[in-house]
Amino acid sequence: MKSGMIRMAVLISGEGGNLQALIDACDSGKINGEIVTVVSNKADAYGLQRAQQAGIENRTFLRNAYADNQTMDLAIADYLQQCKVDLIVLAGYMKILTAAFIQRFSDRILNIHPSLLPKYPGLDTYRRAMEAGDQQHGTTVHFVNEEVDAGAIVLQAKVPIFSDDQVEDVVERVKAQELQIYPLVVSWFAQGRLQLLDGKAWLDGEALPPNGYAADE
């Protein structure tokens, strides 16, 4: 590993599209970092194959192998600490992290969520936006805190919702944006430009607005 490169863990549950974007950004030098491990809570997650193809160590932690969520998260946290990770990147990790896990890595967990937070935390964001008659939807990269999808926002990308759209149309637009903005935010962290201080996201020494860098005022 080159000097100054950060060590990252990516947590996944599914197909791993954002994981692949991060792998590619590391390989091309856009991110000054290395993904040292990929962790999944689903044994059949296709993202694990992506990790294997890229020669990245990967581990699966199944919920039914542990007494409770806390015990599972403790095992994952211990593993990530052994890997000496500087940043944890949640990329479609469909399990809510326990408070103890978040506190252990409090200022170095990023997540990407398919809505313009604070709108639509949780699941089914596309359907909820369309049923509400919204004319735009989007995606948000944020730091993780102990509330679901409520951590400090770093960057948002917006896409239009047209009157004749199906859910799949909006999903496709949002995913295309995710593949662009997530590697960008991770690169900021890797360069030391992005940090979390007192619950707020800071970029280049300035506190970001509540809706993040790219959101409209």
C-alpha positions in Angstrom: 0.0 0.0 0.0 1.3 3.4 -0.9 2.2 5.9 1.7 -0.6 8.0 2.9 -3.3 5.8 1.5 -6.3 5.1 3.8 -7.5 1.7 4.6 -11.2 1.1 3.9 -13.8 -1.5 4.6 -17.0 -1.7 2.5 -20.1 -3.2 4.0 -22.7 -4.6 1.6 -25.8 -6.8 1.5 -26.5 -7.1 -2.3 -25.4 -6.5 -5.8 -22.5 -4.2 -5.0 -22.8 -1.5 -7.7 -21.4 1.2 -5.5 -18.7 -1.2 -4.3 -17.6 -1.7 -7.9 -17.5 2.1 -8.4 -15.3 2.4 -5.3 -13.0 -0.5 -6.5 -12.6 1.2 -9.9 -11.9 4.6 -8.3 -9.2 3.1 -6.1 -7.7 1.3 -9.0 -7.6 4.5 -11.2 -6.1 6.6 -8.4 -9.2 8.8 -8.0 -9.3 7.6 -4.4 -6.1 7.6 -2.4 -7.0 4.5 -0.6 -7.3 0.7 -0.6 -10.3 -1.4 0.1 -8.8 -3.9 2.5 -11.9 -5.9 3.2 -15.5 -6.3 2.1 -18.1 -7.5 4.7 -21.5 -8.8 4.0 -24.4 -10.0 6.1 -25.7 -12.0 3.2 -23.8 -15.1 1.9 -25.3 -14.8 -1.6 -24.5 -11.1 -2.1 -23.1 -10.6 -5.6 -20.9 -7.9 -4.2 -18.8 -10.7 -2.6 -18.0 -12.0 -6.1 -16.9 -8.5 -7.1 -14.6 -8.4 -4.1 -13.1 -11.8 -5.0 -12.6 -10.8 -8.6 -10.7 -7.7 -7.4 -8.6 -9.8 -5.1 -10.1 -8.2 -2.0 -10.4 -10.1 1.3 -14.0 -10.6 2.2 -16.0 -12.0 5.1 -19.6 -12.9 5.7 -21.3 -12.4 9.1 -24.7 -14.1 9.3 -27.2 -12.9 11.9 -28.3 -16.4 12.8 -24.8 -17.3 13.9 -24.9 -14.8 16.8 -27.1 -14.4 19.9 -28.2 -10.9 19.0 -27.4 -7.8 16.9 -25.0 -6.5 19.5 -22.9 -9.6 19.5 -22.8 -9.7 15.7 -21.8 -6.1 15.5 -19.1 -6.6 18.1 -17.6 -9.4 16.0 -17.6 -7.2 12.9 -16.1 -4.3 14.8 -13.3 -6.5 16.2 -12.6 -7.8 12.7 -12.5 -4.3 11.2 -10.2 -3.1 14.0 -7.9 -6.0 13.3 -7.9 -4.8 9.6 -6.9 -1.3 10.9 -9.5 0.4 8.8 -9.5 4.2 8.6 -13.0 4.5 7.0 -16.1 2.3 6.9 -18.2 2.7 3.8 -21.8 1.4 3.8 -22.8 0.5 0.3 -26.3 -1.1 0.4 -25.7 -2.6 3.8 -29.3 -3.5 4.8 -28.8 -3.9 8.5 -29.1 -1.2 11.1 -25.9 -0.8 13.0 -26.0 -0.9 16.8 -25.1 2.1 18.8 -22.0 0.5 20.3 -20.6 -0.2 16.8 -21.3 3.4 15.6 -19.7 4.8 18.8 -16.5 2.8 18.2 -16.1 4.3 14.7 -18.0 7.4 15.3 -16.4 9.9 12.9 -15.5 7.5 10.1 -18.6 5.7 8.8 -20.2 6.9 5.6 -23.5 5.8 4.1 -25.4 6.5 0.8 -29.1 6.7 1.0 -31.5 6.8 -2.0 -33.5 10.0 -1.0 -32.9 13.7 -0.5 -32.5 13.5 3.3 -34.0 14.4 5.6 -36.9 13.3 3.4 -37.7 9.6 3.4 -35.3 7.9 5.8 -35.6 4.2 5.9 -37.0 1.9 3.1 -39.2 2.2 0.0 -37.9 5.8 -0.7 -38.8 5.7 -4.4 -42.3 4.6 -4.0 -42.9 7.1 -1.1 -41.5 10.0 -3.2 -43.7 9.0 -6.2 -46.8 8.5 -4.2 -46.3 11.9 -2.6 -46.2 13.5 -6.1 -42.7 14.7 -5.8 -41.1 16.1 -8.9 -37.6 15.2 -7.9 -35.8 12.5 -6.0 -32.2 11.8 -5.4 -29.4 10.4 -3.2 -27.5 11.5 -0.2 -24.1 10.7 1.2 -23.9 11.3 4.9 -21.9 10.4 8.0 -23.6 7.7 10.2 -24.9 8.5 13.7 -27.1 6.5 16.0 -30.3 7.6 14.3 -31.3 5.9 11.1 -30.3 8.0 8.0 -29.9 11.1 10.2 -26.2 11.8 10.3 -24.5 14.9 8.9 -25.1 15.3 5.2 -22.1 15.7 2.9 -23.4 15.6 -0.7 -26.7 15.2 -2.5 -27.6 14.6 -6.1 -31.0 15.3 -7.5 -32.9 13.7 -10.4 -36.2 14.6 -11.9 -39.4 12.5 -11.6 -41.5 12.7 -14.7 -45.3 12.1 -14.8 -45.0 8.9 -16.9 -42.1 7.4 -14.9 -42.2 3.9 -13.5 -40.3 3.3 -10.2 -37.6 1.6 -12.2 -36.9 4.7 -14.3 -36.2 6.8 -11.1 -34.1 4.0 -9.6 -32.0 4.0 -12.7 -31.4 7.7 -12.6 -30.6 7.8 -8.9 -28.2 4.8 -9.2 -26.3 6.6 -12.0 -25.8 9.6 -9.7 -24.7 7.4 -6.8 -21.9 5.9 -8.8 -20.6 9.4 -9.4 -20.9 11.0 -6.0 -20.0 8.2 -3.6 -16.4 7.8 -4.9 -16.1 11.6 -4.9 -17.0 11.9 -1.2 -14.8 9.0 -0.3 -11.9 10.7 -2.1 -12.4 13.8 -0.1 -12.2 11.8 3.1 -9.1 10.0 1.8 -7.4 13.4 1.1 -8.1 14.7 4.6 -10.5 17.3 3.2 -13.6 15.9 4.8 -14.2 15.3 8.4 -16.9 15.1 11.1 -16.6 17.5 14.0 -19.2 18.0 16.7 -21.8 16.2 14.6 -21.3 18.4 11.6 -19.6 17.7 8.2 -16.6 19.9 7.4 -15.0 20.2 3.9 -11.8 22.1 3.4 -12.1 23.7 6.8 -15.6 25.0 6.4 -18.8 23.6 7.9 -21.2 22.3 5.2 -24.8 23.5 5.2 -27.5 21.2 6.7 -28.4 19.7 3.3 -24.8 19.2 2.2 -22.5 20.5 -0.5 -24.6 20.2 -3.6 -28.1 20.8 -2.3 -30.0 23.9 -3.2 -30.2 26.4 -0.3 
